[in-house]
Structures are given as structure tokens and as C-alpha cells.
Amino acid sequence: MQSKINESISNVENAYSRVESILSDLNRNLDIMQREMQSVEEEINMILER
């Protein structure tokens, strides 16, 4: 019985670790997309100011 509990705890910990990793990747991608969007906005503004 204890081994099943330990296995379940380990599975939850592994899942939590994967979720943390996914969230970290999503935040990194969001930062990249925000920088790219800012760059595109600046380019559009330069074009419109001509």
C-alpha cells in the first residue's frame, strides 16, 4: 500500500514539474512575441510617418 502511495506522490511531483516547465516555456515565448510585436509596431509607425 505504501509503495502505491509513494508512486502516486512521485507521479504528481513529475506532473507538477512538467507543468512548471510548460509555464516557463510559455512565459519565454510570450516575452519573445511581445518584443517582436513591439518591433513590428515601431516599423509600422516609421512607415506611417513617411
Secondary structure, DSSP 8 states (H G I E B T S, - for coil): -HHHHHHHHHHHHHHHHHHHHHHHHHHHHHHHHHHHHHHHHHHHHHHHT-
